[in-house]
Amino acid sequence: MAGRYHKLFSAFLKWRYKNISNKTFTHILSVAVGFLAGLVSVTLKNTTYFIASILEKGILRSNGLYFILPILGLTLVYLYVKFVHKEKLRHAISAILFALSKKKAIIAPKQIYVQMIAAPLTVGFGGSVGLLGPAVAGGATLSSNLGRLFHINAKTRSLLIACASAGAIASIFQSPIAAIIFAVEVFSMDLTLLSVLPLLLASISGVLTSYFFLGNEVLFSFTISRAFEVKDTLFYIVLGVGTGFASIYFTKMYFGILRLFKPLKSPKYRLLVGGLAIGAMLYFIPPLYGEGFGFINKLLDGDHVAALGKTPFDAFIGNSWVVIALLTGITIFKAVAMTLTLAAGGAGGTFIPTMVMGSALGNVVAKIINNLGLGFAVSESNFTLIGMAGLIAGVLHAPLTAIFLIAEITGGYGLFVPLMITASISYLIMKNAMNHTIYTKELAESGALLTHNKDQSVLTLMQLDDVIEQNFKVVTPEMTLGEMLHQSVAKSARNIFPVVDEKEALVGIVLLDDIREFMFDTSLYRNTKVETFMHNAPEHIFYEKDDMKRVMHKFQSSGAWNLPVVKGGKYYGFVSKSKLLTAYRKELVSFTA
């Protein structure tokens, strides 16, 4: 039976190659990918809300013991990872970016299962993370494997992964334009006529999937009640500055907490420490529980009492400055709760926690302005909404995504000017302080990050293994000149000879030019050894730590035409400048095609 299906599929592929162009087939696949990404998003959302609804009716929730639920969820995720997945969980978006740059857009199929199981358990039990990252990762996994199934090349697979991210975001937020821009800003896609149509088709497909399964249900019910006024410009500039510094805090807190957890090698200790810390925070700050969409909606409705929920400070909730202090606490501790959830072994994204933090900060700024007693009055709901844009622009380095996402959520462009003011200021402050985001910092440090810089991206896509040559005759320091000539020079087509010791460690090199004047002096054959002629290479390439950018720099600084490669402390081969430049030109043509 399997053989029959294989033959039918092979016949379909042959028919496709003859009758459907690659461009048309890519458009067809982009629609399919958008639908699949939308389906993943809807499934994640419904599964998570189903778990949450059961727990809402449970004994723990009714008795006010909800703060221990995230520990239970993290324990279930730990058991799943330990006994089923058996691999360390990686940040969803970072893993996709790594696959794009170093794995030719190939993502293991089992990644779809871990996202569909671990993320709902984490978020459904109250983990302070979001579902967007897992939704994008799930859609990306399906698109990568769909591309492999239909024998699509790596370049098109990368485009399909970007289409999956667009489909997921369009489905979750019902914002197709912001979804396309997210793919461009975060995945460093080139927005050309060839790429924009697949992204558009996937985005439309994703949002239609959401409409089909969820109807007209929206995440945020918001109507602009007060339009932008020029006199409020200064206040939006203040908000932009605030969200810019908050973005720096958010990112540094994320990496700082992860560093604190590094000494805890055992996942059990991470779970224990992280789980207890999250539980303690939720007891004092209940709105940190779960994704936080309910918190945002209540702030947008102007009901800060419902947004804050039951806290130990309920007796003072009538004081505006107490409310401001509590909302400031949410602004500060949302980043902590999110990172603790991830560090403790949970699965989830950072996009939605960023929105929660931004909404709280925007509301705080508006309340402070309104309660200073200076006669100023601004719209708290507008500032709540634009605060989200400021944090997205800063934390993700995605100002256009932030602007268009919030504009689409509001159903118009009435707040477009303040969105641009706040998002651009926040982005500029964050960009000047930190070159890389939560998604990209680790990848940039390891030389595995694609950017909009074509030269750097081509070097990132190149693989060192593809340019290493190993057809060199190895010699030892103790070899005589005669032995070298007969055993190596006479049998080699190369003019360079690596010299290794008994442990195969590279101790030097000998060039043909070094021995040319002595080659025909037979009196030197027996008494003169290779160590007489050998010298150090101008530079060494270290297989484990040198990326292609560093390799290219070593060629430029040394002026050499060949550099030896050392792997595991042993000689491994050579890289020639000619082969390196040929590979670079080939990759550049492929990248810009």
N, C-alpha and C positions, 0 to 999 in steps of 0.2 A: 504493500500500500504506500509506504513511504517513498519507494522508488518511483511509483506512478506519479505522485505529487511532485517529485523532484523533476521528472521529465516535463510535466505540464508547466511548471514554473520556468524551466529552461526555455521551453517553447515560447512562453510569454515574453521573456527577456529578449529573445531573438526578434520577436514581432515588434517589441517596443523600440529596439535599436533601428529597425527598418522604417517604422511608421511614425514615431514620435520623436521630435528633436529633444536634445538635452534641456534646452531652455523651457520648452513646453512641459516636459516631464518634471522639471524643478518646480514650476508653478503648480502643477497638480499635487506634488508632494508637499508643497508649502501649505496648501489648503488642508491636506490630511494631517500634517504636523500641528497646525493651529487647532484643529478639532481635537486631536489627541491631548495636546497640552491643556486645552479647555476642559476636557474630560477629567484629566488628572487633577486639575484645580478644583473642579466641582466635587469630585470624589473625596479629595483631602478635606475640603471644607465641610461636607456633609458628615463624613466619618468623625471628624473632630467635634462638630456640634452635637452629634449623636452621643458621643462619649460624655461631653460636657453636660448635656441635658439629663443623662442618667445620674450623674454625680450631683447635679443640682437638686434632684429629688431624694438623694440618699441621706442617710443618717448623719454622716460626717458634715455635710453642708448645712443641714438644718440645725445642728448643734454648734455651729460656728467653728468647727474644726477644719475648715477648708484649707488652712495653711499647711496641713500635712499631706494634702493630695498631691502636690508636685513631687514630693519624695516618693510616693507610691508609683507615680508615672515614670519617674527617672529609674526606679528599681526595675520596672517592667522593661524599659528600654535597655538597661544594663543586661538583663537576662537574655533578651533577644539578640543583642550584639555578641554576647559571650558564647551562646550556644547555637545560634543560627547564622548570623552574619559573619562572625569570626574575623572581622576587620575593624580597625579604628574608624570611627565616624569622622568625616572631613566636612569642613564648611561647604555648603552646597554650591554657591557661586564660585568660590575659589577653585573647587574641584573641576568645574566646567571650564574655567579659564585655563587651568593646567592642561586639560584634555585638548583644548584648542591649540595650545602652543607646543606641547611636547608629545601628544599621543595621536596626532593626525585626526583629531575630532572623534576618537573612538572612546566610548564610555561603556563599561561593563554592564550587561543587562541586569545584573542583580541590584544595581543601584536604584532601580525603580521600586523594588520591594522594600528596601530599607527606608526610602522616603515615604512610602505609603503606609508603613507600619510605625516607624519610630516617631515621625513628626506628629501624627494624631495622638499618640500616647503622651508625648511631651506636652503638647499644647492643650489637648483635651483635659488633662489632669491639672492644668493651671500653670504650666511652665511659661515663663515670661518672655516668649519668643514668638515669631510670626510664621505663617504658612507660605509666604510668597517664595522664599528661597527653595524650600522643598518642592513646591509646585513647578518652579522653573527647572529644577534639577530633574524632576520626574519627566517632564516634557522633553528636556534635552536628551535624556537617556533613550526615550522612545524614538526621537528623531534621528539620533546617531545610529541606532540599530536598524531603523527603517532604511536609512541611507546605505548601510552595509548590505542589507538584504537585497537591495536593487542595484548593487555594485556602483554606487555613486562615489565620485572621487572625494578626497579630503577637503578640497576647497568648497565644494557644494555641501558636504556634510557640515562644515562650519557655518555656512549660511543657514542650513536647516535648523541647527541648534539655536542660532539667533532668532529664527522664526518661532521656535518653540518658546523662547523667553517672551517674545511679543504676544504669542497666543495665550500664555499663562497670565500675564499682566492684564491683557485686554479682558480676559475672562473674570479675573478676581475684581478688578476695579471698574470694568465696563468703560474703559478709556482707551480706545484703539490708537489714537495719535501718540499719547504718552508711551504706549507699549512699544511702538516703533522707535521712538527716540531713546528709550531705555536700552534697546538692543544696540543702538549706535553708540551711545555714551559708555555703557558699562562693558560691552563686548568688543568695543573698538572696531565696529563694522564701518566700512566705507559706504556712505550713502550715495550710491550711483543709481543710474536708471536700471542697471541689471539687478541690483540688490533691493531697491525700494519696493518693486512690485511683489516679490515673494514675501517680504515683511508685511506689506499691506494686506495681502491675501490671507496670511496666517493670522494677523491681528483681527481681521473681519471674521474669519472662521472661529477664532477663540471667543470673541464677544457674542457671536450668534449661538455658540454652544452654551454659553452662560444664560442667554435669554431663553433658550429652549428648555433647559433643565430648571432654572430658577425664576423664570418669568421676569418681571420688571423690578424684582427685589434689588435694592441698592445698598451699599455699605454705609453711605453717609446720606442722610436726608437733610439737605441744606438748600436754603433759598436766600439769595442776597437781599437783606432787608435795608442795608445802608450802603449806598455806592461810595466809591472812592472820592475823597475831597482833597484838593491840593494842600490845604492847611494841615493835613495829617501826614504829609510826606516825611517830616522830621521824625515822627514816631515810627514810621516803617523803616527808616534808616537805623534808628535805635534797635528795632527788632532784628534787622539784618546783622548788626554788630553782635547782638546777644546770641542769635542762633549760630553765628560764625564761631564764637568762643565756646558755645555749648557743643558744637561739632568737634572741636579740638578735644574738649573734655571727654566726650563720648568715645572717641577713638583711642585716646590715651588710657582711659579707664579700661577699655576692652583689652588692650594689649597688656596693661599692668596686672589685671586680675589673672589673665592666662599665664603670665610669668610667675605669679604667686603659686599657681597650681602645678607648675612644672616639676618641683621636687616630689610631688605626690605621684609616684610612678604607677601605683595600683589603681585601677578604675574604681575599686571598692572604696578606697579612701577618698577619692575625688567625689564620689557619690555621697558619702557620709558628710564630708565637710560642706560641699556645695548645697546639698539638700537641706541641712540644718540651717545654713545661712539664709537660704531662700524662704524657708518656713518662718524664721524669725522676722524677716522683712515683711512678709505678707501679713503677719499678725498685726504689725503696726501700720502698714500701708496697703490695705486691701486692693486698691485699684491696680497694683502691680500684678495681680492674678491674671493669667491667660494673655491672649493677644492684646486686648485693650480697645477693641472697636466700640464696645459699649461705653467706655469711659469717654472716648472722643465724641461720640454722638450726643452724650448728655452735656458735655461742655458746649457743643455747637447749639444745643437747645437752650443754653443759658441756665441749666440746672446743675450748679456745681455741688450742691448737697448730695444729689443722687450719684453724681460722678465720683465723689469721694467715698461714698458708702459709709458703713459703720466703722468708726475709728475710736481709739481711746480718748479723742479730743472732742467728742460730740457736744459736750456741754458748752464749748466755746465756738461752735460753728457759726454762730450769728455774727461774730466779729470778722469783718472783711480781711483784716491783716492776718488772722489765724488761718483763714481760707487760703490767702496768698502763701503763707508759710507751708501749709500742707501741699499745695500744688507745686511749690518749689521743691519740696521733698520728693515728689513724684518725678519732677524734672531731673533731680540729682540721682535718684536711686533706680530709675528705669534702666539706665545703662548697666548698673551694677547687677540688678536682678537678671537682665538678659544674659550677661556674660557668665554669671554664676550658673545659670541653667545650662548653657553650652559647655562650660568647664566641668560641670558635674556629670556630663555624658549625654545630655539631651540633644535632640535634633530640631532644628528650626532656623528661621532666617532673622536678619537684623533690620530689614526694610520697615516692617510694621512697628517694631519697638521705636525706631527712629521717628515715625509719625506720632506715636503716643507722646514721646518726650517733647517733640516740637509743639504739639497741641497744648500741652501743659505749660510750656514756656511762653507761648503766644498769649495764652489766657492770663498768665501771671503779669506779663508786661502791660496788657490792657487794663487789668485791675489796679495795678500800681498807678498808671496814668489817671484812671478815673477816681482814685481815692487820695490823690495828693492834695486835694483841696485848692487847686490852682485854676479851677474852672474849665479844665479840659475834659472832653468826653469822646471816647472812641468806641467802636463796635467790638465787643469782646469775642463774638463769634467770628468776625472777620480776622481778628488777630489770631484766634485759635487755628483757623484754617491756614493762614499765611505762615504761622509758626511752623506748621508741618512742612511747608515748602522749603523754608529756610534750613531746617535740619536735613531734609533729603538732599538739598543742593550741596550742603557742606559735607556731611558724613559720606555720601556716595560719590562726591565730585560729579554730580549730575544735575546741573541747574536747569537745563531745558526739560528734563524729565519732571522735575519738581514743578516747574511753571505750568506745563501742559496737563499734568496729572490733576493738580488742584483746579485748574481752569475747567477741565472736563467734569470733575466732580461737582462743581458749582453749576454746571450746565450753561456756562456763558463766559464772556471775557470782561465782565464788569470789574473784576479785581485784577486784571492783567498787569496794570502799571505797578501797584504795590507788590504783586508777586515778583515782577522783574527786579524791583528795587531790593527787596529782602533777599531773594535767591542769589542775585549777583553779588551782593556785599558778603553774604555768608560764604559763598563759594570762594571768593577772592581771599578772604581772611584764612579760611581753612587751607586753600591751595598754597598760600605763602608759608603757612606753618608746617604743613605735612604734604609731601609730594604724593603719597600713596594712601589708599583707603584700607578699611578692614579687609576688603576682598583681595586687594592687590599687593599689600606690603610684603608678605612672605614670598610671593611669586617674583616680585621685582628684585628682592635680595638674592634669589637663586637664579636670576636671569631667565625666568620662564614666563614673562609677562608680555603680551601683545599690546601695542599702543597704536595711536594714529600716526606715529612716526614710521613711515614705510621702511626706512633703512634699518631701524632698530627691530621692527617686526620681522623683517626678512631674516636677520641674524638670529632672532629668537626661534623662528621656525626651523632653521637649519639644525641638523644633527651632527655631532662630532664624529660619530661612527661612519657617516657617509663620506667623510673626507680623509679618513686615516688610511694610509697605505702601509702594507706590511711585507712587500717584496724586496726587503733589504737583507743583505748578507751580514750576519752578526759575526763579530770577531772578539777576541779576548785580549787583555793587556799582555799576556805571556806569549802570545803567538809571535813567531818570527816573521820577518818581512816576506820570506819565501813562502811560508805557509799561507799567509794572508793573500799573496798574489795568486797562488795556485788554487786555494780552496774558496776564496771569496771574490777577488777582483775578476778573475778569469770567468767566473760563473754568474756575474751580476751585470745587469743592465743599468744600474744606478751608479752615481758617482759619490755616494756618501755611505759610510759604514759605521753602524753603532758599535760601541765597545762596551761589553758587559762583563761583570765579575761572575764568580761561581754561583751567586744567588740571583743572577739575571738582572741585577740592578745596573742601570746605565751609569757608566763612569766617565764617558767621553765619546767623542766622535772622531772619525778620520775622513778627510775629504780626499778624493782622487788627486787633487792639486797638491796635497801635502806630501804625497809619495811619488809624484810624477817624475821628478828629477833623479830619484833613486831606484826606479823600477828596473832599469837595465844594468845596474851595478850588482852583478851576481856575488861579489865579495861581501855584500851586506846581508845576503839572504838568510844566513844561519845565525849571525851574531846580533843583528839589530831586531829589536822587538817592537810590537805595535805601540806600546806605551811611549816609545820615543816620539812617535808622530801624533799621538792623540792629543786633543785639547777639548776644553769644555764647549758645549753648545751655547750659542748666544742667548738662548732662552729655552725653557722647558714648558711643555703643555701638560698640565696635570688633569688626567681624565675625570677624576671625581669632582673637581671643584671649578674647572675653567669652562665657562660658557663660550659661545661663539663670538660674542662681543669682546671678551677678554682675549680670545685667541687672535682675533683680527688686530687688536691693539698690540699684542706681542710681536706680530709680524711687522707692524708699522714702526714700533720703537726700536726693534733689533735690526731691521733692514735685511733679515735673513730670507732665503728662498725655501728652506726646509727647516722645520723644528721637530725635535723628538717628542713623543708622547710617553708619559710615565703613568702606568696604571697599577695601583696597589704596590707602589714602590719598585716596580719592575719595568723594564723597557717593553713598550707595546707596539710601537710603529712610528711613522713620521706623517706630518701634514705638510704638503707643499703649497706654496703661495699660488701657483698656477691652478692647482685643483680646487683650492679654496675659493678663488675668484670665479672659476668656472661654475662651481656649485652655487655661489652667490648670485651670479647672473641668471642661472636656471631658475632658482627659487624666486628671484625678483620678477621674472617673466610670468611665472605661475601665479604669484601673489597679485600682480596687477592685471592679470588677464580678465 
